[in-house]
Amino acid sequence: VPKNIDAISVVYFNKEAYSKHCKDFRQYQEWLDNRNTQRYIDTNIHNQKIDGKNLMHCRRLLDMAIEIATEKTIKVKRPNANQLLSIRKGEMSLDKIIEEAEIDIQKLEYLFQNSDLPDEIDAVFVNNLLLEVRHF
């Protein structure tokens, strides 16, 4: 560009923003390659526009929290497995799932307020337990 000519534009290169864009684009492309299309298909099949797998796990976690508060135990094999699968497949309405969850959340607040479970855990005990488990 000759020296005596007035500038009509400015070009600015933001290297950091460009690098971030490239990184985000690469991550998106990786997600496209590795995404779980079956999950998307399952969501569309039951026509509720909900993520059944996510809702199933939310329901399971609420149930497990109630068990912890009442029985002081965790049941890995779920006694309500059929209900959980029904949620995942979209056979239960979203409104019913939310209604039950709201009731259980209130129940949980009461249960933990009146529970004799400790508010804090013994870090030494947990560390020793971890070492014992890792030993096997």
Secondary structure as a PSIPRED ss2 file (coil, helix, strand):
# PSIPRED VFORMAT (PSIPRED V4.0)

   1 V C   1.000  0.000  0.000
   2 P C   1.000  0.000  0.000
   3 K C   1.000  0.000  0.000
   4 N C   1.000  0.000  0.000
   5 I C   1.000  0.000  0.000
   6 D C   1.000  0.000  0.000
   7 A C   1.000  0.000  0.000
   8 I C   1.000  0.000  0.000
   9 S C   1.000  0.000  0.000
  10 V C   1.000  0.000  0.000
  11 V C   1.000  0.000  0.000
  12 Y C   1.000  0.000  0.000
  13 F C   1.000  0.000  0.000
  14 N C   1.000  0.000  0.000
  15 K H   0.000  1.000  0.000
  16 E H   0.000  1.000  0.000
  17 A H   0.000  1.000  0.000
  18 Y H   0.000  1.000  0.000
  19 S H   0.000  1.000  0.000
  20 K H   0.000  1.000  0.000
  21 H H   0.000  1.000  0.000
  22 C H   0.000  1.000  0.000
  23 K H   0.000  1.000  0.000
  24 D H   0.000  1.000  0.000
  25 F H   0.000  1.000  0.000
  26 R H   0.000  1.000  0.000
  27 Q H   0.000  1.000  0.000
  28 Y H   0.000  1.000  0.000
  29 Q H   0.000  1.000  0.000
  30 E H   0.000  1.000  0.000
  31 W H   0.000  1.000  0.000
  32 L H   0.000  1.000  0.000
  33 D H   0.000  1.000  0.000
  34 N H   0.000  1.000  0.000
  35 R C   1.000  0.000  0.000
  36 N C   1.000  0.000  0.000
  37 T H   0.000  1.000  0.000
  38 Q H   0.000  1.000  0.000
  39 R H   0.000  1.000  0.000
  40 Y H   0.000  1.000  0.000
  41 I H   0.000  1.000  0.000
  42 D H   0.000  1.000  0.000
  43 T H   0.000  1.000  0.000
  44 N H   0.000  1.000  0.000
  45 I H   0.000  1.000  0.000
  46 H C   1.000  0.000  0.000
  47 N C   1.000  0.000  0.000
  48 Q C   1.000  0.000  0.000
  49 K C   1.000  0.000  0.000
  50 I C   1.000  0.000  0.000
  51 D C   1.000  0.000  0.000
  52 G H   0.000  1.000  0.000
  53 K H   0.000  1.000  0.000
  54 N H   0.000  1.000  0.000
  55 L H   0.000  1.000  0.000
  56 M H   0.000  1.000  0.000
  57 H H   0.000  1.000  0.000
  58 C H   0.000  1.000  0.000
  59 R H   0.000  1.000  0.000
  60 R H   0.000  1.000  0.000
  61 L H   0.000  1.000  0.000
  62 L H   0.000  1.000  0.000
  63 D H   0.000  1.000  0.000
  64 M H   0.000  1.000  0.000
  65 A H   0.000  1.000  0.000
  66 I H   0.000  1.000  0.000
  67 E H   0.000  1.000  0.000
  68 I H   0.000  1.000  0.000
  69 A H   0.000  1.000  0.000
  70 T H   0.000  1.000  0.000
  71 E H   0.000  1.000  0.000
  72 K C   1.000  0.000  0.000
  73 T C   1.000  0.000  0.000
  74 I C   1.000  0.000  0.000
  75 K C   1.000  0.000  0.000
  76 V C   1.000  0.000  0.000
  77 K C   1.000  0.000  0.000
  78 R C   1.000  0.000  0.000
  79 P C   1.000  0.000  0.000
  80 N C   1.000  0.000  0.000
  81 A H   0.000  1.000  0.000
  82 N H   0.000  1.000  0.000
  83 Q H   0.000  1.000  0.000
  84 L H   0.000  1.000  0.000
  85 L H   0.000  1.000  0.000
  86 S H   0.000  1.000  0.000
  87 I H   0.000  1.000  0.000
  88 R H   0.000  1.000  0.000
  89 K C   1.000  0.000  0.000
  90 G C   1.000  0.000  0.000
  91 E C   1.000  0.000  0.000
  92 M C   1.000  0.000  0.000
  93 S C   1.000  0.000  0.000
  94 L H   0.000  1.000  0.000
  95 D H   0.000  1.000  0.000
  96 K H   0.000  1.000  0.000
  97 I H   0.000  1.000  0.000
  98 I H   0.000  1.000  0.000
  99 E H   0.000  1.000  0.000
 100 E H   0.000  1.000  0.000
 101 A H   0.000  1.000  0.000
 102 E H   0.000  1.000  0.000
 103 I H   0.000  1.000  0.000
 104 D H   0.000  1.000  0.000
 105 I H   0.000  1.000  0.000
 106 Q H   0.000  1.000  0.000
 107 K H   0.000  1.000  0.000
 108 L H   0.000  1.000  0.000
 109 E H   0.000  1.000  0.000
 110 Y H   0.000  1.000  0.000
 111 L H   0.000  1.000  0.000
 112 F H   0.000  1.000  0.000
 113 Q H   0.000  1.000  0.000
 114 N C   1.000  0.000  0.000
 115 S C   1.000  0.000  0.000
 116 D C   1.000  0.000  0.000
 117 L C   1.000  0.000  0.000
 118 P C   1.000  0.000  0.000
 119 D C   1.000  0.000  0.000
 120 E C   1.000  0.000  0.000
 121 I C   1.000  0.000  0.000
 122 D C   1.000  0.000  0.000
 123 A H   0.000  1.000  0.000
 124 V H   0.000  1.000  0.000
 125 F H   0.000  1.000  0.000
 126 V H   0.000  1.000  0.000
 127 N H   0.000  1.000  0.000
 128 N H   0.000  1.000  0.000
 129 L H   0.000  1.000  0.000
 130 L H   0.000  1.000  0.000
 131 L H   0.000  1.000  0.000
 132 E H   0.000  1.000  0.000
 133 V H   0.000  1.000  0.000
 134 R H   0.000  1.000  0.000
 135 H H   0.000  1.000  0.000
 136 F C   1.000  0.000  0.000
